Amino acid sequence: MLAISFRVPCQEKLSETDISPIEGGEGRIILNDGDELKGMIHYIQGQNIVSYDSGDVSNSRSMGSRNVVGFEFFDERLEKQRFFFALPYESGVPSFFEMIKDFGDFAILYRTDPPTTEIRQNYNSVSGMSVPAGSVVRLSHTKTIYFMDSNGIIKPYIQSIDIEIDNGLFERGRSKNQIVGKDIMQDYIKEPWYSKLVAYAQENDLKFKVKDDFLKILDYYEFLIKK
């Protein structure tokens, strides 16, 4: 689907709980000029920078998404090859997206945005005056699943926001999953396939807005079109 030198097979389940912020393994990077760098690849989720280590300190380097076509590495924890591509999105500046599934006429992408931190100051009222009573730190992680058509147009479908709040005394967290691209899926998966997927999800208590459930639904779609 993408005009690069490695073909991306349909990937198996990729669980949120299986992924750490720092990822990597043996692999390669394809640069804009066509050169390939082979060695240990390191990538931090949400950052448009990938690093490369050939074992020679003098030859180690880091590259931004503007200079890279894509990279791949073998994830030993997940026991699978993973593929990332630098693709223009929104501002036109390339961002790294992971290719989860490639169906030929469309693909499923995944991206983690850089975390955002918000610090709020709490105040107590003492004798009619407001005095500082500590701060609250709010850390947000946004993760999005996208559809991409054969023309390279990328559209968000599912968004997951993980929020961690620390007020100095205790921490708490919550997650919010939502479909942000209503009806987008029907643009890519036509009838009768879409209705079959809806029925399959209902029969197996799967939710389209939950990433792991959505990937199971896509696995079923892959099964249907190969029958």
PAZAPA-4460 file (N, C-alpha, C; in steps of 0.05 Angstrom, whole numbers, plus 32768, in hexadecimal, padded with zeros to 4 digits):
% residues 227
    n_x    n_y    n_z   ca_x   ca_y   ca_z    c_x    c_y    c_z   seq   type   mol
   8010   7FE8   8000   8000   8000   8000   8011   8019   8000     1      M     A
   8027   8019   8010   8039   8030   8011   8051   802A   7FFF     2      L     A
   805A   803F   7FF2   8070   803C   7FDF   808B   803C   7FEE     3      A     A
   8090   8027   7FFD   80A9   8024   800B   80B3   8007   8007     4      I     A
   80CA   8001   8012   80D6   7FE8   800B   80D0   7FD1   801D     5      S     A
   80BC   7FD4   8030   80B3   7FBC   803E   8095   7FBB   803F     6      F     A
   808B   7FA4   803C   806E   7F9F   803C   8065   7F99   8058     7      R     A
   804F   7FA5   8060   8045   7FA1   807B   802F   7F8D   807B     8      V     A
   8033   7F76   8088   801D   7F62   808A   8009   7F6B   809E     9      P     A
   7FF1   7F5F   809E   7FDD   7F66   80B2   7FE9   7F5D   80CD    10      C     A
   7FE8   7F70   80E0   7FF3   7F6A   80FB   7FDF   7F5D   810D    11      Q     A
   7FE9   7F4E   8120   7FD7   7F41   8133   7FD1   7F55   8149    12      E     A
   7FC2   7F4C   815D   7FB9   7F5E   8173   7FD0   7F6C   817F    13      K     A
   7FCD   7F86   8183   7FE1   7F97   8190   7FD4   7FA4   81A8    14      L     A
   7FD7   7F9A   81BF   7FC9   7FA3   81D7   7FD6   7FBB   81E3    15      S     A
   7FC5   7FCE   81ED   7FD0   7FE5   81FB   7FE1   7FDD   8213    16      E     A
   7FDA   7FC8   8221   7FE8   7FC1   8239   8003   7FB4   8232    17      T     A
   8007   7FAD   8219   8020   7F9F   8211   8036   7FB3   8209    18      D     A
   802F   7FCC   8206   8041   7FE0   81FA   804C   7FF3   820F    19      I     A
   8066   7FF6   8210   8073   8009   8222   807A   8022   8213    20      S     A
   807F   8039   8221   8085   8052   8213   809E   8050   8201    21      P     A
   80B2   8040   820A   80CA   803D   81FB   80CA   8022   81ED    22      I     A
   80CC   8022   81D3   80CA   8009   81C4   80E3   8006   81B2    23      E     A
   80E8   7FEE   81A9   80FE   7FEA   8197   8107   7FCE   8195    24      G     A
   811B   7FCA   8184   8126   7FAF   817F   8137   7FB0   8166    25      G     A
   8140   7F99   815E   8150   7F97   8145   813E   7F9E   812D    26      E     A
   8148   7FAF   811C   8138   7FB6   8105   8147   7FC8   80F2    27      G     A
   8138   7FD8   80E3   8145   7FEA   80D0   8134   8004   80CC    28      R     A
   8142   8018   80C3   8136   8032   80BD   813B   8038   80A0    29      I     A
   8126   8041   8092   8129   8049   8076   8128   8068   8075    30      I     A
   813D   8074   806B   813F   8091   806A   8133   809B   8050    31      L     A
   812E   80B6   804F   8122   80C2   8038   8133   80BE   801F    32      N     A
   814D   80BC   8022   815E   80B9   800A   8161   809C   8001    33      D     A
   8152   808A   800F   8153   806E   8007   8166   805D   8016    34      G     A
   8178   806A   8026   818B   805A   8036   817D   804B   804C    35      D     A
   8189   8035   8054   817E   8025   806A   8193   8023   8080    36      E     A
   8189   8025   8099   819A   8023   80B0   8190   800A   80C0    37      L     A
   81A2   7FF7   80C4   819A   7FDE   80D2   81A8   7FDD   80ED    38      K     A
   8199   7FD5   8101   81A4   7FD3   811C   818E   7FD3   8131    39      G     A
   8195   7FDD   8149   8181   7FDF   815E   8171   7FF9   815B    40      M     A
   8157   7FF6   815A   8145   800D   8156   8137   8014   8170    41      I     A
   8136   802E   8177   8128   8036   818F   8115   804D   8187    42      H     A
   80FC   804A   8192   80E8   805E   818C   80D7   8063   81A5    43      Y     A
   80D2   807C   81AB   80C2   8084   81C2   80A7   808C   81B8    44      I     A
   8092   807F   81C2   8077   8086   81BA   8071   80A3   81BD    45      Q     A
   8064   80AE   81A9   805C   80CA   81AA   8072   80DD   81A0    46      G     A
   8089   80D3   819A   809F   80E4   8191   80A5   80DE   8174    47      Q     A
   80AB   80F3   8164   80B1   80EF   8148   80CF   80EC   8144    48      N     A
   80DB   80DD   8155   80F8   80D8   8154   80FD   80BA   8158    49      I     A
   810E   80AF   8146   8116   8093   8149   8134   8093   814A    50      V     A
   813F   8082   815B   815C   8080   815E   8166   8065   8153    51      S     A
   8180   8065   814C   818C   804E   813F   81A7   8049   814C    52      Y     A
   81AD   8030   8152   81C7   8029   815D   81D1   8010   814F    53      D     A
   81E7   8013   8140   81F3   7FFD   8131   8206   7FED   8141    54      S     A
   820B   7FF5   815A   821F   7FE8   816A   8239   7FF8   816B    55      G     A
   823B   800C   8159   8252   801D   8157   8249   8039   8161    56      D     A
   8253   8042   8178   824A   805B   8184   824D   8072   8171    57      V     A
   8262   8072   8160   8266   8088   814E   8251   8089   8137    58      S     A
   8243   8072   8134   822F   8071   811E   8213   8071   8128    59      N     A
   820F   8076   8142   81F4   8078   814D   81E8   8093   8148    60      S     A
   81CE   8094   8143   81C2   80AE   813D   81A4   80AD   8142    61      R     A
   8198   80C5   8143   817B   80C8   8146   8171   80D8   812E    62      S     A
   8159   80D1   8125   814D   80DE   810E   8130   80E6   8113    63      M     A
   8128   80FC   8108   810C   8105   810A   80FC   80FA   80F3    64      G     A
   80E2   80FD   80F5   80CF   80F2   80E2   80D2   80FF   80C6    65      S     A
   80DE   8117   80C5   80E2   8124   80AB   80F7   8116   809B    66      R     A
   8109   8107   80A7   811F   80FB   8099   811B   80DD   8094    67      N     A
   8105   80D2   809D   8101   80B5   809C   80E8   80AE   808D    68      V     A
   80E9   8099   807C   80D2   808F   806F   80C3   807C   8082    69      V     A
   80D2   806A   808F   80C5   8058   80A2   80DA   8047   80B0    70      G     A
   80D2   8038   80C3   80E4   8026   80D1   80D4   800E   80DB    71      F     A
   80E3   7FF9   80E0   80D7   7FE0   80EB   80EA   7FD4   80FF    72      E     A
   80DF   7FC5   8112   80F0   7FB6   8125   80E1   7F9E   812F    73      F     A
   80EF   7F8B   8139   80E3   7F74   8145   80DF   7F78   8163    74      F     A
   80C6   7F78   816C   80BF   7F7C   8188   80C0   7F61   8196    75      D     A
   80D4   7F5C   81A6   80D6   7F42   81B3   80C0   7F3D   81C7    76      E     A
   80B6   7F52   81D4   80A1   7F4E   81E8   8087   7F45   81DA    77      R     A
   8081   7F51   81C3   8069   7F4A   81B5   806E   7F33   81A1    78      L     A
   8088   7F2D   819D   8090   7F18   818A   8084   7F1D   816E    79      E     A
   8089   7F35   8164   807F   7F3C   814A   808F   7F53   813E    80      K     A
   808F   7F55   8124   809B   7F6B   8116   8087   7F82   8116    81      Q     A
   8092   7F9A   811B   8081   7FB2   811C   808B   7FC6   8108    82      R     A
   8078   7FD5   80FB   807E   7FE7   80E5   8074   8003   80EB    83      F     A
   8084   8017   80E6   807D   8033   80EA   8084   8043   80D1    84      F     A
   8073   8056   80CB   8077   8067   80B3   8075   8084   80BA    85      F     A
   8084   8095   80AD   8082   80B2   80B0   806F   80BC   809C    86      A     A
   8058   80C5   80A5   8042   80CD   8093   8039   80EA   8099    87      L     A
   8034   80FA   8085   802A   8115   808A   800D   8115   8095    88      P     A
   8008   8125   80A9   7FED   8126   80B5   7FE8   8141   80C1    89      Y     A
   7FD1   814C   80BD   7FC8   8166   80C7   7FDA   817C   80BE    90      E     A
   7FEF   8182   80CC   8001   8199   80C6   8012   8194   80AD    91      S     A
   8012   817B   80A3   8023   8174   808D   803E   816A   8095    92      G     A
   8045   816E   80AF   805E   8164   80B9   805B   8146   80BE    93      V     A
   806E   8135   80B4   806B   8118   80B8   806B   8110   80D5    94      P     A
   805B   80FD   80DC   805A   80F1   80F6   805E   80D3   80F3    95      S     A
   8068   80C6   8108   806B   80A9   8107   8051   809B   810F    96      F     A
   8047   808A   80FD   802F   807A   8102   8038   805D   8101    97      F     A
   802C   804D   8112   8030   8030   8110   801B   8024   80FE    98      E     A
   8024   8013   80EC   8011   8005   80DB   8007   7FEC   80E9    99      M     A
   7FEE   7FEB   80F0   7FE2   7FD4   80FE   7FD8   7FBF   80EA   100      I     A
   7FC9   7FC8   80D6   7FBF   7FB6   80C2   7FBF   7FC3   80A7   101      K     A
   7FC6   7FB4   8092   7FC6   7FBE   8077   7FB4   7FAC   8066   102      D     A
   7F9D   7FB7   805E   7F8B   7FA7   804E   7F8D   7FAD   8030   103      F     A
   7FA1   7FBC   8028   7FA5   7FC2   800C   7F98   7FDC   8003   104      G     A
   7F7D   7FDD   8004   7F6F   7FF5   7FFC   7F6B   8008   8014   105      D     A
   7F71   7FFF   802C   7F72   8011   8043   7F83   8004   8058   106      F     A
   7F8C   8014   806B   7F9D   800A   8081   7F94   8016   809B   107      A     A
   7F9C   8008   80B1   7F96   8011   80CC   7FB0   801A   80D9   108      I     A
   7FB1   8033   80E2   7FC8   803F   80EE   7FC3   8044   810C   109      L     A
   7FD9   8048   811A   7FD7   804D   8137   7FED   8062   813E   110      Y     A
   7FE5   8075   814F   7FF9   8089   8157   7FF4   8092   8174   111      R     A
   8009   8096   8183   8008   80A2   819E   8012   80BE   819C   112      T     A
   8002   80D1   81A5   800A   80ED   81A5   801D   80F2   81BD   113      D     A
   802E   8107   81BB   803E   810E   81D2   802D   8114   81EA   114      P     A
   8035   810B   8202   8025   8110   821A   8023   812E   8220   115      P     A
   800D   8136   822B   8009   8152   8233   8007   8153   8252   116      T     A
   8013   8167   825D   8012   816B   827B   8006   8186   8282   117      T     A
   7FF3   8185   8294   7FE6   819E   829E   7FE9   819F   82BC   118      E     A
   7FF3   81B5   82C6   7FF7   81B9   82E3   7FE4   81CF   82ED   119      I     A
   7FD3   81C8   8300   7FC0   81DB   830C   7FC7   81DF   8329   120      R     A
   7FC5   81F8   8331   7FCA   81FF   834D   7FAF   8200   835D   121      Q     A
   7FAE   81F0   8373   7F96   81F1   8384   7F99   8207   8399   122      N     A
   7F83   8212   83A2   7F83   8227   83B6   7F6E   8221   83CC   123      Y     A
   7F75   8227   83E5   7F62   8226   83FB   7F5C   8242   8404   124      N     A
   7F44   8245   840F   7F3C   825F   841A   7F42   8260   8437   125      S     A
   7F54   8272   8440   7F5B   8275   845C   7F57   8292   8464   126      V     A
   7F45   8298   8477   7F3F   82B3   8480   7F39   82C6   8469   127      S     A
   7F2A   82BB   8455   7F22   82CB   843F   7F37   82CE   8429   128      G     A
   7F4E   82C0   842E   7F63   82C2   841A   7F67   82A7   840D   129      M     A
   7F6F   82A7   83F3   7F75   828E   83E5   7F93   8288   83E8   130      S     A
   7F9A   8271   83F2   7FB6   826A   83F6   7FBB   8250   83E6   131      V     A
   7FD3   824D   83DB   7FD9   8234   83CC   7FD6   821B   83DD   132      P     A
   7FCB   8206   83D1   7FC6   81ED   83E0   7FD1   81D5   83D0   133      A     A
   7FE6   81DA   83C1   7FF1   81C4   83B1   7FE8   81C5   8394   134      G     A
   7FF6   81B6   8384   7FF0   81B5   8367   7FE5   819A   835F   135      S     A
   7FD7   819A   8349   7FCC   8182   833D   7FD9   817F   8321   136      V     A
   7FE5   8167   831C   7FF1   8162   8302   7FDF   814F   82F2   137      V     A
   7FD9   8157   82DA   7FC7   8147   82C9   7FD7   8140   82B0   138      R     A
   7FDC   8126   82AC   7FEB   811C   8295   7FD8   810C   8283   139      L     A
   7FD8   8114   8269   7FC6   8107   8256   7FD6   80FA   8240   140      S     A
   7FCD   80E2   8238   7FD9   80D3   8222   7FC2   80CE   820E   141      H     A
   7FC5   80D7   81F5   7FB1   80D2   81E1   7FBB   80BF   81CC   142      T     A
   7FAC   80AA   81C7   7FB3   8095   81B4   7F9C   8092   81A0   143      K     A
   7FA3   8091   8186   7F8E   8092   8171   7F93   807C   815D   144      T     A
   7F7D   806F   8154   7F7D   805D   813E   7F71   806C   8126   145      I     A
   7F7F   8068   810F   7F77   8076   80F6   7F71   8063   80E0   146      Y     A
   7F60   806B   80CD   7F5E   805F   80B3   7F6E   806F   809F   147      F     A
   7F7C   8062   808D   7F8A   8070   8077   7F82   8063   805D   148      M     A
   7F79   8074   8049   7F72   8069   8030   7F8A   8066   801D   149      D     A
   7F85   805C   8005   7F9B   8056   7FF3   7FA8   8070   7FE8   150      S     A
   7F9C   8087   7FED   7FA8   80A1   7FE5   7FB7   80AE   7FFB   151      N     A
   7FB9   80A0   8012   7FC9   80AB   8028   7FB9   80BD   803A   152      G     A
   7F9E   80BF   8036   7F8E   80D0   8047   7F89   80C2   8062   153      I     A
   7F90   80CF   8078   7F8E   80C4   8093   7F77   80D0   80A2   154      I     A
   7F66   80BF   80AD   7F4F   80C8   80BD   7F4E   80BA   80D8   155      K     A
   7F4B   80C9   80EE   7F49   80BD   8108   7F2F   80AE   810C   156      P     A
   7F30   8097   8119   7F18   8087   811E   7F13   8084   813C   157      Y     A
   7F26   8078   814B   7F23   8073   8167   7F38   8083   8177   158      I     A
   7F30   8090   818C   7F43   809F   819D   7F40   8096   81BA   159      Q     A
   7F57   8091   81C6   7F58   8089   81E2   7F69   809D   81F1   160      S     A
   7F5E   80A8   8206   7F6C   80BC   8216   7F70   80B1   8233   161      I     A
   7F89   80AD   823B   7F8F   80A4   8256   7F97   80BC   8266   162      D     A
   7F8B   80C0   827D   7F90   80D8   828E   7F99   80CF   82A9   163      I     A
   7FB0   80D9   82B2   7FBA   80D4   82CD   7FBA   80EF   82DC   164      E     A
   7FB0   80EE   82F4   7FAE   8106   8305   7FBC   8101   831F   165      I     A
   7FCE   8113   8327   7FDE   8111   8340   7FDB   812C   834F   166      D     A
   7FCF   812B   8367   7FCC   8144   8376   7FDF   8145   838E   167      N     A
   7FF3   8133   838E   8007   8133   83A3   8000   8120   83BA   168      G     A
   7FE7   8119   83BC   7FDE   8107   83D1   7FD7   80EB   83C6   169      L     A
   7FCB   80EB   83AE   7FC4   80D1   83A2   7FC4   80D6   8383   170      F     A
   7FC5   80BF   8375   7FC4   80C0   8358   7FAB   80B0   834F   171      E     A
   7F9F   80B9   833A   7F89   80AA   832E   7F8A   80AD   8310   172      R     A
   7F7F   8099   8303   7F7F   8099   82E6   7F65   8091   82DA   173      G     A
   7F60   8099   82C2   7F48   8090   82B4   7F4E   8091   8296   174      R     A
   7F3E   8082   8287   7F41   8080   826A   7F26   8086   825D   175      S     A
   7F28   8092   8245   7F10   8098   8236   7F14   808F   8219   176      K     A
   7F03   807D   8210   7F04   8073   81F4   7EEC   807E   81E5   177      N     A
   7EF0   8088   81CD   7EDA   8092   81BD   7EE0   8090   81A0   178      Q     A
   7ECA   808D   8190   7ECD   808D   8173   7ECB   80AA   816A   179      I     A
   7EE0   80B4   815F   7EE1   80D0   8156   7EDB   80D3   8139   180      V     A
   7EDB   80BD   812A   7ED5   80BE   810E   7EBC   80AE   8107   181      G     A
   7EA5   80B8   810F   7E8C   80AA   810C   7E87   80A4   80EE   182      K     A
   7E7F   808C   80E8   7E79   8082   80CD   7E91   807F   80BB   183      D     A
   7EA9   8085   80C5   7EC1   8083   80B4   7EC5   8065   80AB   184      I     A
   7EC0   8053   80BD   7EC5   8037   80B7   7EB4   802E   809F   185      M     A
   7E9B   8038   809D   7E8B   8030   8087   7E95   803A   806C   186      Q     A
   7EA6   804F   806D   7EB2   8059   8054   7EC7   8046   8049   187      D     A
   7ED2   8035   805B   7EE7   8022   8053   7EDD   8006   8051   188      Y     A
   7ECB   7FFE   8062   7EC0   7FE3   8062   7EA3   7FE4   805A   189      I     A
   7E9E   7FDB   8042   7E83   7FDE   8037   7E71   7FC6   803F   190      K     A
   7E58   7FC8   8037   7E45   7FB2   803B   7E4B   7F9C   8027   191      E     A
   7E46   7F83   802E   7E3A   7F7A   8047   7E4D   7F76   805E   192      P     A
   7E67   7F7D   8059   7E7B   7F77   806D   7E77   7F87   8087   193      W     A
   7E6F   7FA0   8084   7E6C   7FB1   809D   7E56   7FA5   80AF   194      Y     A
   7E40   7F9E   80A4   7E2A   7F93   80B4   7E33   7F79   80C1   195      S     A
   7E43   7F69   80B3   7E4D   7F50   80BF   7E60   7F56   80D7   196      K     A
   7E6F   7F6C   80D5   7E81   7F73   80EB   7E71   7F7D   8103   197      L     A
   7E5C   7F8C   80FE   7E4B   7F95   8114   7E3E   7F7E   8122   198      V     A
   7E34   7F6A   8113   7E28   7F53   811F   7E3C   7F43   812F   199      A     A
   7E54   7F40   8124   7E6A   7F31   8132   7E71   7F3F   814C   200      Y     A
   7E72   7F5A   814C   7E79   7F69   8164   7E63   7F65   8179   201      A     A
   7E4A   7F66   8171   7E34   7F62   8184   7E34   7F46   8190   202      Q     A
   7E39   7F32   817F   7E39   7F16   8188   7E50   7F11   819C   203      E     A
   7E66   7F1F   8199   7E7D   7F19   81A9   7E83   7F30   81BE   204      N     A
   7E6F   7F41   81C2   7E71   7F57   81D5   7E8B   7F67   81D1   205      D     A
   7E8F   7F6F   81B8   7EA7   7F7F   81B1   7E9E   7F9C   81AB   206      L     A
   7EAE   7FAF   81B2   7EA8   7FCB   81AE   7EBB   7FD7   819A   207      K     A
   7EB0   7FE5   8186   7EC0   7FF1   8171   7ED3   8006   817D   208      F     A
   7ECB   8014   8192   7EDC   802A   819D   7EF2   8020   81AF   209      K     A
   7EF4   8006   81B5   7F09   7FFC   81C5   7F1E   7FEF   81B3   210      V     A
   7F37   7FF7   81B5   7F4B   7FF0   81A1   7F4E   7FD1   819E   211      K     A
   7F52   7FC3   81B4   7F55   7FA6   81B1   7F3D   7F98   81A5   212      D     A
   7F25   7FA2   81AC   7F0C   7F97   81A0   7F0B   7F9E   8183   213      D     A
   7F12   7FB6   817C   7F11   7FBF   8160   7F24   7FAE   814E   214      F     A
   7F3C   7FA7   8159   7F4F   7F97   814A   7F44   7F7A   8146   215      L     A
   7F35   7F70   815A   7F29   7F56   8157   7F14   7F56   8141   216      K     A
   7F05   7F6D   8140   7EF1   7F70   812B   7EFE   7F71   810F   217      I     A
   7F15   7F7E   810D   7F24   7F7F   80F4   7F2F   7F64   80ED   218      L     A
   7F38   7F55   8101   7F41   7F3A   80FC   7F2B   7F29   80EF   219      D     A
   7F12   7F2D   80F8   7EFB   7F1F   80ED   7EF6   7F28   80D0   220      Y     A
   7EF9   7F42   80CB   7EF6   7F4D   80B0   7F0B   7F40   809D   221      Y     A
   7F23   7F3E   80A7   7F39   7F31   8097   7F31   7F14   8090   222      E     A
   7F26   7F07   80A4   7F1D   7EEB   80A0   7F07   7EEA   808A   223      F     A
   7EF4   7EFC   808B   7EDE   7EFC   8079   7EE7   7F01   805C   224      L     A
   7EF8   7F14   8058   7F00   7F1B   803C   7F13   7F06   8030   225      I     A
   7F1E   7EF5   8041   7F30   7EE0   8037   7F22   7EC6   8032   226      K     A
   7F08   7EC4   803A   7EF9   7EAB   8037   7EF4   7EA6   8019   227      K     A
***
